Amino acid sequence: MVLLDLLTLGLWSKLGRLTHYAFDAVLISTILAGMQRSTGLTLKRKSEDKSTNEWIDKYLGVGEWVMDQSVAIAGSSGWFERRR
C-alpha cells in the first residue's frame, strides 16, 4: 500500500479519505430523509439564495433515494417482514 501511495504521489490516501467523507455525507443525508419521513421534520432554510436551496434539495434527494433503495431491498429479502 505504501508503494502504491508513493507511485500515485499521495493521491491514493486522499482518495480513501474523500470516499470516507462522501460515505459519511450520504449517511447523514439518509438519516435526515428518514427523520423527514417518520416525523415530518425537515431542515429550516435560512438562505434565500436559489442555488443553495437547490443544492440542499439535491443533497436530501440523495438520502431519499438511498432510503427508498434500502427499503426495497429489505422488503424483497426474507430477513424482514412488514408489520402494521
Secondary structure, 3 states (H helix, E strand, C coil): CHHHHHHCCCHHHHHHHHHHHHHHHHHHHHHHHHHHHHHCCCCCCCCCCHHHHHHHHHHHHHHHHHHHHHHHHHHHCCCCCCCC
